[in-house]
Amino acid sequence: MVSTGSGFVGRPVGFLGVASLGKWRVKRFGISVAADGPRPAVIEAADAAAVTVLRAAQMSSVSGTDQSAWVAFTIVHEARPACFLQINQWCGGVDLVQRYLTSPLDQPHRWVPVTTGAIGCVWELPVIAHERDAWVQHVLDHPGKPDLEAYLTARPGPQHTEIDM
């Protein structure tokens, strides 16, 4: 994307809590062009999509002995052209499997996969970087005793704005 000369404007990142979605424990983040975060209908639609996607992953690929089994994070982003949803699943300790979906702004429940190979936008990538660092700090740096609880409670630092959602 080419800059229009107006400069980059950050968007607030809100922590939406840790949800139990089936067997999954999911850290949830929200980003929006609106200062108060994604609309509740968008968050609800994102959670429903995450349940479906993670349930399919659970059936096909997750080992019950994997330290990272059943841990994921989502980013729901209500942007100007559409809504976007990242469902990021930790697998095998060091791999991050991502599903990237989009839906129309006026129909947030109609998620479809993004097929362009995109992995996120400039507002979403800092959350991914934070989650990577938290995963290394709390899980990978402790191979004998990973601290999933500390990972699940780790929040982005002061470079992000937390908003109450």
TIRO-2110 file (N, C-alpha, C; in Angstrom, 1 decimal):
// TIRO-2110
0.8, -1.2, 0.0, N, 1, A
0.0, 0.0, 0.0, CA, 1, A
0.9, 1.2, 0.0, C, 1, A
0.6, 2.2, -0.8, N, 2, A
1.3, 3.5, -0.8, CA, 2, A
0.7, 4.5, 0.1, C, 2, A
1.6, 5.2, 0.8, N, 3, A
1.1, 6.2, 1.8, CA, 3, A
0.5, 7.3, 1.0, C, 3, A
-0.5, 7.9, 1.6, N, 4, A
-1.2, 9.0, 1.0, CA, 4, A
-0.6, 10.4, 1.4, C, 4, A
0.4, 10.3, 2.3, N, 5, A
1.0, 11.5, 2.8, CA, 5, A
0.4, 12.0, 4.1, C, 5, A
-0.7, 11.3, 4.5, N, 6, A
-1.3, 11.7, 5.8, CA, 6, A
-0.6, 11.2, 7.0, C, 6, A
0.3, 10.2, 6.8, N, 7, A
1.0, 9.6, 7.9, CA, 7, A
0.3, 8.4, 8.5, C, 7, A
1.1, 7.6, 9.2, N, 8, A
0.5, 6.4, 9.8, CA, 8, A
-0.2, 6.9, 11.1, C, 8, A
-1.4, 6.3, 11.3, N, 9, A
-2.1, 6.5, 12.6, CA, 9, A
-2.3, 5.2, 13.2, C, 9, A
-1.8, 5.0, 14.4, N, 10, A
-1.9, 3.8, 15.2, CA, 10, A
-3.4, 3.5, 15.5, C, 10, A
-3.7, 2.3, 15.9, N, 11, A
-5.0, 1.9, 16.3, CA, 11, A
-4.9, 1.3, 17.7, C, 11, A
-5.8, 1.5, 18.6, N, 12, A
-5.7, 0.9, 19.9, CA, 12, A
-5.8, -0.6, 19.8, C, 12, A
-5.1, -1.3, 20.6, N, 13, A
-5.2, -2.8, 20.8, CA, 13, A
-5.8, -3.1, 22.1, C, 13, A
-6.9, -3.8, 22.1, N, 14, A
-7.6, -4.1, 23.3, CA, 14, A
-7.5, -5.6, 23.6, C, 14, A
-7.2, -5.9, 24.9, N, 15, A
-7.2, -7.3, 25.3, CA, 15, A
-8.6, -7.7, 25.6, C, 15, A
-9.2, -8.7, 25.0, N, 16, A
-10.5, -9.1, 25.2, CA, 16, A
-10.7, -10.3, 26.2, C, 16, A
-9.6, -10.7, 26.8, N, 17, A
-9.6, -11.7, 27.8, CA, 17, A
-9.2, -13.1, 27.2, C, 17, A
-9.1, -14.0, 28.1, N, 18, A
-8.8, -15.4, 27.7, CA, 18, A
-10.1, -16.2, 27.8, C, 18, A
-10.4, -16.8, 26.7, N, 19, A
-11.7, -17.6, 26.6, CA, 19, A
-11.4, -19.0, 26.5, C, 19, A
-12.3, -19.8, 27.1, N, 20, A
-12.3, -21.3, 26.9, CA, 20, A
-13.2, -21.6, 25.7, C, 20, A
-12.6, -22.0, 24.6, N, 21, A
-13.4, -22.4, 23.4, CA, 21, A
-13.2, -23.9, 23.2, C, 21, A
-14.2, -24.7, 23.7, N, 22, A
-14.0, -26.1, 23.7, CA, 22, A
-12.8, -26.4, 24.6, C, 22, A
-11.9, -27.2, 24.1, N, 23, A
-10.6, -27.6, 24.9, CA, 23, A
-9.6, -26.5, 24.8, C, 23, A
-9.8, -25.5, 24.0, N, 24, A
-8.8, -24.4, 23.7, CA, 24, A
-8.9, -23.3, 24.7, C, 24, A
-7.7, -22.8, 25.1, N, 25, A
-7.6, -21.6, 25.9, CA, 25, A
-7.1, -20.6, 24.9, C, 25, A
-7.8, -19.5, 24.7, N, 26, A
-7.6, -18.6, 23.6, CA, 26, A
-7.4, -17.1, 24.2, C, 26, A
-6.3, -16.5, 23.9, N, 27, A
-6.1, -15.1, 24.2, CA, 27, A
-6.7, -14.4, 23.1, C, 27, A
-7.5, -13.3, 23.4, N, 28, A
-8.3, -12.6, 22.4, CA, 28, A
-7.9, -11.2, 22.4, C, 28, A
-7.6, -10.6, 21.2, N, 29, A
-7.3, -9.2, 21.1, CA, 29, A
-8.2, -8.6, 20.1, C, 29, A
-8.5, -7.3, 20.2, N, 30, A
-9.4, -6.5, 19.3, CA, 30, A
-8.7, -5.3, 18.9, C, 30, A
-8.8, -5.0, 17.6, N, 31, A
-8.3, -3.7, 17.0, CA, 31, A
-9.4, -3.2, 16.2, C, 31, A
-9.5, -1.8, 16.1, N, 32, A
-10.6, -1.2, 15.3, CA, 32, A
-10.2, 0.2, 14.9, C, 32, A
-10.8, 0.6, 13.8, N, 33, A
-10.7, 2.0, 13.4, CA, 33, A
-11.4, 2.9, 14.4, C, 33, A
-12.4, 2.4, 15.1, N, 34, A
-13.1, 3.1, 16.2, CA, 34, A
-12.3, 3.1, 17.5, C, 34, A
-12.3, 4.2, 18.2, N, 35, A
-11.5, 4.3, 19.4, CA, 35, A
-12.0, 3.3, 20.5, C, 35, A
-13.3, 2.9, 20.5, N, 36, A
-13.8, 2.0, 21.5, CA, 36, A
-13.7, 0.6, 21.1, C, 36, A
-13.0, 0.2, 20.1, N, 37, A
-12.8, -1.2, 19.7, CA, 37, A
-13.8, -1.8, 18.8, C, 37, A
-13.7, -3.0, 18.4, N, 38, A
-14.6, -3.7, 17.6, CA, 38, A
-16.0, -3.7, 18.2, C, 38, A
-17.0, -3.7, 17.4, N, 39, A
-18.4, -3.8, 17.9, CA, 39, A
-18.6, -5.2, 18.5, C, 39, A
-19.5, -5.3, 19.5, N, 40, A
-19.8, -6.6, 20.1, CA, 40, A
-20.2, -7.7, 19.1, C, 40, A
-21.0, -7.3, 18.1, N, 41, A
-21.4, -8.3, 17.1, CA, 41, A
-20.2, -8.9, 16.3, C, 41, A
-19.2, -8.0, 16.1, N, 42, A
-18.0, -8.5, 15.4, CA, 42, A
-17.2, -9.4, 16.3, C, 42, A
-17.0, -9.1, 17.6, N, 43, A
-16.3, -9.9, 18.5, CA, 43, A
-17.0, -11.3, 18.7, C, 43, A
-18.4, -11.3, 18.8, N, 44, A
-19.1, -12.5, 18.9, CA, 44, A
-19.0, -13.4, 17.7, C, 44, A
-19.0, -12.8, 16.5, N, 45, A
-18.9, -13.5, 15.3, CA, 45, A
-17.5, -14.1, 15.2, C, 45, A
-16.5, -13.4, 15.6, N, 46, A
-15.1, -13.8, 15.6, CA, 46, A
-14.9, -15.0, 16.6, C, 46, A
-15.5, -15.0, 17.8, N, 47, A
-15.4, -16.1, 18.7, CA, 47, A
-16.1, -17.3, 18.1, C, 47, A
-17.2, -17.2, 17.5, N, 48, A
-17.9, -18.3, 16.9, CA, 48, A
-17.1, -18.9, 15.8, C, 48, A
-16.4, -18.1, 14.9, N, 49, A
-15.6, -18.6, 13.9, CA, 49, A
-14.4, -19.3, 14.5, C, 49, A
-13.8, -18.8, 15.5, N, 50, A
-12.6, -19.4, 16.2, CA, 50, A
-13.0, -20.8, 16.7, C, 50, A
-14.2, -20.9, 17.3, N, 51, A
-14.6, -22.2, 17.8, CA, 51, A
-14.6, -23.2, 16.7, C, 51, A
-15.2, -22.9, 15.6, N, 52, A
-15.3, -23.8, 14.4, CA, 52, A
-13.9, -24.2, 13.9, C, 52, A
-13.1, -23.2, 13.7, N, 53, A
-11.8, -23.4, 13.2, CA, 53, A
-10.9, -24.3, 14.1, C, 53, A
-10.9, -23.9, 15.4, N, 54, A
-10.1, -24.7, 16.4, CA, 54, A
-10.7, -26.1, 16.6, C, 54, A
-12.0, -26.2, 16.5, N, 55, A
-12.5, -27.6, 16.7, CA, 55, A
-12.0, -28.5, 15.5, C, 55, A
-12.0, -27.9, 14.3, N, 56, A
-11.5, -28.7, 13.2, CA, 56, A
-10.0, -29.0, 13.4, C, 56, A
-9.2, -28.1, 13.9, N, 57, A
-7.8, -28.3, 14.2, CA, 57, A
-7.6, -29.4, 15.2, C, 57, A
-8.5, -29.4, 16.2, N, 58, A
-8.5, -30.3, 17.3, CA, 58, A
-8.7, -31.7, 16.8, C, 58, A
-9.6, -31.9, 15.8, N, 59, A
-9.9, -33.2, 15.3, CA, 59, A
-8.8, -33.7, 14.4, C, 59, A
-8.0, -32.8, 13.7, N, 60, A
-7.1, -33.3, 12.7, CA, 60, A
-5.6, -33.3, 13.1, C, 60, A
-5.2, -32.4, 14.0, N, 61, A
-3.7, -32.4, 14.1, CA, 61, A
-3.1, -32.2, 15.5, C, 61, A
-3.9, -32.0, 16.5, N, 62, A
-3.2, -31.6, 17.8, CA, 62, A
-3.0, -32.9, 18.7, C, 62, A
-1.8, -33.0, 19.1, N, 63, A
-1.4, -34.2, 19.9, CA, 63, A
-1.7, -33.8, 21.4, C, 63, A
-2.3, -34.7, 22.1, N, 64, A
-2.6, -34.5, 23.5, CA, 64, A
-1.3, -34.4, 24.4, C, 64, A
-0.2, -34.8, 23.9, N, 65, A
1.1, -34.7, 24.7, CA, 65, A
1.9, -33.4, 24.3, C, 65, A
1.5, -32.7, 23.3, N, 66, A
2.1, -31.5, 22.9, CA, 66, A
2.0, -30.4, 24.0, C, 66, A
3.1, -29.8, 24.4, N, 67, A
3.0, -28.7, 25.5, CA, 67, A
2.2, -27.6, 25.0, C, 67, A
2.1, -27.3, 23.7, N, 68, A
1.4, -26.2, 23.2, CA, 68, A
-0.1, -26.5, 22.8, C, 68, A
-0.4, -27.8, 23.0, N, 69, A
-1.8, -28.2, 22.7, CA, 69, A
-2.8, -27.4, 23.4, C, 69, A
-3.8, -27.0, 22.6, N, 70, A
-5.0, -26.3, 23.2, CA, 70, A
-4.7, -24.9, 23.6, C, 70, A
-3.6, -24.2, 23.0, N, 71, A
-3.4, -22.8, 23.3, CA, 71, A
-3.3, -22.1, 22.0, C, 71, A
-4.1, -20.9, 21.9, N, 72, A
-4.1, -20.2, 20.7, CA, 72, A
-4.3, -18.7, 21.1, C, 72, A
-4.2, -17.8, 20.0, N, 73, A
-4.6, -16.4, 20.2, CA, 73, A
-5.3, -15.9, 19.0, C, 73, A
-6.3, -15.0, 19.2, N, 74, A
-7.0, -14.5, 18.0, CA, 74, A
-6.8, -12.9, 18.0, C, 74, A
-6.9, -12.4, 16.8, N, 75, A
-7.0, -10.9, 16.7, CA, 75, A
-8.1, -10.7, 15.8, C, 75, A
-9.1, -9.9, 16.3, N, 76, A
-10.2, -9.5, 15.5, CA, 76, A
-10.0, -8.0, 15.2, C, 76, A
-10.1, -7.6, 13.9, N, 77, A
-9.8, -6.3, 13.5, CA, 77, A
-10.9, -5.8, 12.7, C, 77, A
-11.6, -4.8, 13.2, N, 78, A
-12.7, -4.1, 12.4, CA, 78, A
-12.0, -2.9, 11.7, C, 78, A
-11.8, -3.1, 10.5, N, 79, A
-11.0, -2.1, 9.7, CA, 79, A
-12.0, -1.3, 8.8, C, 79, A
-11.5, -0.5, 7.9, N, 80, A
-12.4, 0.3, 7.0, CA, 80, A
-13.0, -0.5, 5.9, C, 80, A
-12.2, -1.4, 5.2, N, 81, A
-12.8, -2.1, 4.1, CA, 81, A
-13.6, -3.3, 4.5, C, 81, A
-13.2, -3.9, 5.7, N, 82, A
-13.9, -5.2, 6.1, CA, 82, A
-13.4, -5.5, 7.5, C, 82, A
-13.9, -6.6, 8.0, N, 83, A
-13.4, -7.2, 9.3, CA, 83, A
-12.4, -8.3, 8.9, C, 83, A
-11.4, -8.4, 9.8, N, 84, A
-10.4, -9.4, 9.6, CA, 84, A
-10.3, -10.2, 10.9, C, 84, A
-10.0, -11.5, 10.8, N, 85, A
-9.8, -12.3, 12.0, CA, 85, A
-8.6, -13.3, 11.7, C, 85, A
-7.7, -13.2, 12.7, N, 86, A
-6.6, -14.1, 12.7, CA, 86, A
-6.8, -15.1, 13.8, C, 86, A
-6.7, -16.4, 13.5, N, 87, A
-6.7, -17.5, 14.5, CA, 87, A
-5.4, -18.1, 14.4, C, 87, A
-4.6, -17.9, 15.5, N, 88, A
-3.2, -18.4, 15.6, CA, 88, A
-3.1, -19.5, 16.6, C, 88, A
-2.6, -20.6, 16.2, N, 89, A
-2.6, -21.8, 17.0, CA, 89, A
-1.1, -22.3, 17.2, C, 89, A
-0.6, -22.4, 18.4, N, 90, A
0.7, -22.9, 18.7, CA, 90, A
0.7, -24.4, 18.5, C, 90, A
1.7, -24.9, 17.7, N, 91, A
1.8, -26.3, 17.4, CA, 91, A
3.2, -26.8, 17.6, C, 91, A
3.4, -27.9, 18.2, N, 92, A
4.7, -28.5, 18.3, CA, 92, A
5.7, -27.6, 19.0, C, 92, A
5.2, -26.7, 19.8, N, 93, A
6.1, -25.9, 20.6, CA, 93, A
6.6, -24.7, 19.9, C, 93, A
7.1, -24.8, 18.7, N, 94, A
7.7, -23.7, 18.0, CA, 94, A
7.0, -23.2, 16.8, C, 94, A
6.0, -23.9, 16.4, N, 95, A
5.3, -23.5, 15.1, CA, 95, A
4.0, -22.7, 15.4, C, 95, A
3.7, -21.7, 14.6, N, 96, A
2.5, -21.0, 14.7, CA, 96, A
1.7, -21.2, 13.4, C, 96, A
0.5, -21.8, 13.6, N, 97, A
-0.3, -22.1, 12.4, CA, 97, A
-1.4, -21.0, 12.4, C, 97, A
-1.5, -20.3, 11.3, N, 98, A
-2.4, -19.1, 11.2, CA, 98, A
-3.5, -19.4, 10.2, C, 98, A
-4.7, -19.0, 10.6, N, 99, A
-5.8, -18.9, 9.6, CA, 99, A
-6.2, -17.5, 9.6, C, 99, A
-6.4, -16.9, 8.4, N, 100, A
-6.7, -15.5, 8.3, CA, 100, A
-8.0, -15.4, 7.5, C, 100, A
-9.0, -14.8, 8.1, N, 101, A
-10.3, -14.7, 7.6, CA, 101, A
-10.7, -13.3, 7.4, C, 101, A
-11.7, -13.1, 6.6, N, 102, A
-12.3, -11.7, 6.4, CA, 102, A
-13.8, -11.8, 6.3, C, 102, A
-14.5, -10.8, 6.6, N, 103, A
-16.0, -10.7, 6.5, CA, 103, A
-16.4, -9.3, 6.1, C, 103, A
-17.5, -9.1, 5.5, N, 104, A
-18.0, -7.8, 5.3, CA, 104, A
-18.3, -7.0, 6.6, C, 104, A
-18.1, -5.7, 6.6, N, 105, A
-18.4, -5.0, 7.8, CA, 105, A
-19.9, -5.1, 8.3, C, 105, A
-20.8, -5.2, 7.3, N, 106, A
-22.2, -5.3, 7.7, CA, 106, A
-22.7, -6.8, 7.9, C, 106, A
-21.8, -7.7, 7.7, N, 107, A
-22.1, -9.2, 7.9, CA, 107, A
-20.9, -9.9, 8.6, C, 107, A
-20.6, -9.5, 9.8, N, 108, A
-19.4, -10.1, 10.4, CA, 108, A
-19.4, -11.6, 10.7, C, 108, A
-20.6, -12.2, 10.6, N, 109, A
-20.7, -13.6, 10.7, CA, 109, A
-20.3, -14.4, 9.5, C, 109, A
-20.1, -13.7, 8.4, N, 110, A
-19.8, -14.4, 7.1, CA, 110, A
-18.3, -14.4, 6.8, C, 110, A
-17.6, -15.1, 7.6, N, 111, A
-16.1, -15.2, 7.5, CA, 111, A
-15.7, -16.1, 6.3, C, 111, A
-14.8, -15.7, 5.5, N, 112, A
-14.2, -16.5, 4.5, CA, 112, A
-12.7, -16.4, 4.6, C, 112, A
-12.0, -17.5, 4.2, N, 113, A
-10.5, -17.4, 4.2, CA, 113, A
-9.9, -16.3, 3.3, C, 113, A
-8.9, -15.7, 3.8, N, 114, A
-8.1, -14.8, 2.9, CA, 114, A
-7.2, -15.7, 2.1, C, 114, A
-7.2, -15.5, 0.8, N, 115, A
-6.5, -16.4, -0.1, CA, 115, A
-5.3, -15.8, -0.8, C, 115, A
-4.9, -14.5, -0.4, N, 116, A
-3.8, -13.8, -1.0, CA, 116, A
-2.5, -14.2, -0.4, C, 116, A
-2.4, -15.0, 0.6, N, 117, A
-1.2, -15.2, 1.3, CA, 117, A
-0.8, -14.2, 2.4, C, 117, A
-1.7, -13.2, 2.6, N, 118, A
-1.5, -12.2, 3.6, CA, 118, A
-1.4, -12.9, 5.0, C, 118, A
-0.6, -12.3, 5.9, N, 119, A
-0.5, -12.8, 7.3, CA, 119, A
-0.9, -11.7, 8.3, C, 119, A
-1.2, -10.5, 7.8, N, 120, A
-1.7, -9.5, 8.7, CA, 120, A
-1.3, -8.1, 8.2, C, 120, A
-1.7, -7.1, 8.9, N, 121, A
-1.4, -5.8, 8.5, CA, 121, A
-0.6, -5.1, 9.5, C, 121, A
-0.2, -3.8, 9.3, N, 122, A
0.7, -3.1, 10.2, CA, 122, A
0.1, -3.0, 11.6, C, 122, A
-1.2, -3.0, 11.8, N, 123, A
-1.8, -2.9, 13.1, CA, 123, A
-1.8, -4.3, 13.8, C, 123, A
-1.9, -5.3, 13.1, N, 124, A
-2.0, -6.7, 13.7, CA, 124, A
-0.6, -7.3, 14.0, C, 124, A
0.4, -6.9, 13.2, N, 125, A
1.7, -7.5, 13.4, CA, 125, A
2.4, -7.3, 14.7, C, 125, A
2.2, -6.1, 15.4, N, 126, A
2.8, -6.0, 16.7, CA, 126, A
2.2, -7.0, 17.7, C, 126, A
0.9, -7.3, 17.6, N, 127, A
0.3, -8.3, 18.5, CA, 127, A
1.0, -9.7, 18.3, C, 127, A
1.2, -10.0, 17.0, N, 128, A
1.9, -11.3, 16.7, CA, 128, A
3.3, -11.3, 17.3, C, 128, A
4.0, -10.2, 17.1, N, 129, A
5.4, -10.1, 17.7, CA, 129, A
5.3, -10.2, 19.2, C, 129, A
4.4, -9.6, 19.9, N, 130, A
4.3, -9.7, 21.3, CA, 130, A
4.0, -11.1, 21.7, C, 130, A
3.1, -11.8, 21.0, N, 131, A
2.7, -13.2, 21.4, CA, 131, A
3.9, -14.1, 21.2, C, 131, A
4.7, -13.9, 20.1, N, 132, A
5.9, -14.6, 19.9, CA, 132, A
6.9, -14.5, 21.1, C, 132, A
7.1, -13.2, 21.5, N, 133, A
8.0, -13.0, 22.6, CA, 133, A
7.5, -13.6, 23.9, C, 133, A
6.2, -13.5, 24.2, N, 134, A
5.6, -14.0, 25.4, CA, 134, A
5.7, -15.6, 25.4, C, 134, A
5.6, -16.2, 24.2, N, 135, A
5.7, -17.6, 24.1, CA, 135, A
7.1, -18.1, 24.4, C, 135, A
8.1, -17.4, 23.8, N, 136, A
9.5, -17.7, 24.1, CA, 136, A
9.8, -17.6, 25.6, C, 136, A
9.4, -16.4, 26.1, N, 137, A
9.7, -16.1, 27.5, CA, 137, A
9.1, -17.1, 28.5, C, 137, A
7.8, -17.5, 28.3, N, 138, A
7.1, -18.3, 29.3, CA, 138, A
7.0, -19.8, 29.0, C, 138, A
7.2, -20.1, 27.8, N, 139, A
7.1, -21.5, 27.4, CA, 139, A
8.5, -22.1, 26.9, C, 139, A
9.0, -21.5, 25.9, N, 140, A
10.2, -22.1, 25.3, CA, 140, A
11.5, -22.0, 26.2, C, 140, A
11.5, -20.9, 27.0, N, 141, A
12.7, -20.7, 27.9, CA, 141, A
12.6, -21.6, 29.1, C, 141, A
11.5, -22.4, 29.2, N, 142, A
11.3, -23.3, 30.4, CA, 142, A
10.9, -24.7, 29.8, C, 142, A
11.8, -25.4, 29.1, N, 143, A
11.5, -26.6, 28.5, CA, 143, A
11.0, -27.7, 29.5, C, 143, A
11.5, -27.7, 30.7, N, 144, A
11.1, -28.7, 31.7, CA, 144, A
9.8, -28.4, 32.3, C, 144, A
9.4, -27.1, 32.4, N, 145, A
8.2, -26.7, 33.1, CA, 145, A
7.7, -25.4, 32.4, C, 145, A
7.1, -25.5, 31.3, N, 146, A
6.5, -24.3, 30.7, CA, 146, A
5.4, -23.7, 31.5, C, 146, A
5.3, -22.3, 31.5, N, 147, A
4.3, -21.6, 32.3, CA, 147, A
3.2, -21.1, 31.4, C, 147, A
2.3, -21.9, 31.1, N, 148, A
1.2, -21.5, 30.2, CA, 148, A
0.3, -20.4, 30.8, C, 148, A
0.2, -20.5, 32.2, N, 149, A
-0.6, -19.4, 32.8, CA, 149, A
0.0, -18.1, 32.7, C, 149, A
1.4, -18.0, 32.8, N, 150, A
2.1, -16.7, 32.6, CA, 150, A
1.9, -16.3, 31.2, C, 150, A
2.0, -17.2, 30.2, N, 151, A
1.8, -16.8, 28.8, CA, 151, A
0.4, -16.2, 28.6, C, 151, A
-0.6, -16.9, 29.1, N, 152, A
-2.0, -16.5, 28.9, CA, 152, A
-2.3, -15.1, 29.5, C, 152, A
-1.5, -14.7, 30.6, N, 153, A
-1.8, -13.5, 31.2, CA, 153, A
-0.9, -12.3, 30.7, C, 153, A
0.1, -12.7, 29.9, N, 154, A
1.0, -11.7, 29.3, CA, 154, A
0.3, -10.7, 28.4, C, 154, A
0.5, -9.4, 28.6, N, 155, A
-0.2, -8.4, 27.8, CA, 155, A
0.8, -7.6, 27.0, C, 155, A
0.4, -7.0, 25.9, N, 156, A
1.4, -6.1, 25.2, CA, 156, A
1.8, -4.9, 26.1, C, 156, A
3.0, -4.4, 25.9, N, 157, A
3.5, -3.3, 26.7, CA, 157, A
3.0, -2.0, 26.4, C, 157, A
3.7, -0.9, 26.8, N, 158, A
3.2, 0.5, 26.7, CA, 158, A
3.1, 0.9, 25.3, C, 158, A
3.8, 0.2, 24.3, N, 159, A
3.7, 0.7, 22.9, CA, 159, A
2.3, 0.4, 22.4, C, 159, A
1.5, -0.3, 23.1, N, 160, A
0.1, -0.6, 22.6, CA, 160, A
-0.8, 0.1, 23.6, C, 160, A
-2.0, 0.5, 23.1, N, 161, A
-3.0, 1.1, 24.0, CA, 161, A
-4.0, 0.0, 24.4, C, 161, A
-4.2, -0.2, 25.6, N, 162, A
-5.2, -1.2, 26.0, CA, 162, A
-6.5, -0.4, 26.1, C, 162, A
-7.6, -1.0, 25.6, N, 163, A
-8.9, -0.3, 25.7, CA, 163, A
-9.8, -1.3, 26.4, C, 163, A
-10.7, -0.8, 27.1, N, 164, A
-11.7, -1.7, 27.8, CA, 164, A
-12.8, -2.1, 26.9, C, 164, A
-12.8, -3.4, 26.6, N, 165, A
-13.8, -4.0, 25.7, CA, 165, A
-14.7, -5.0, 26.4, C, 165, A
END
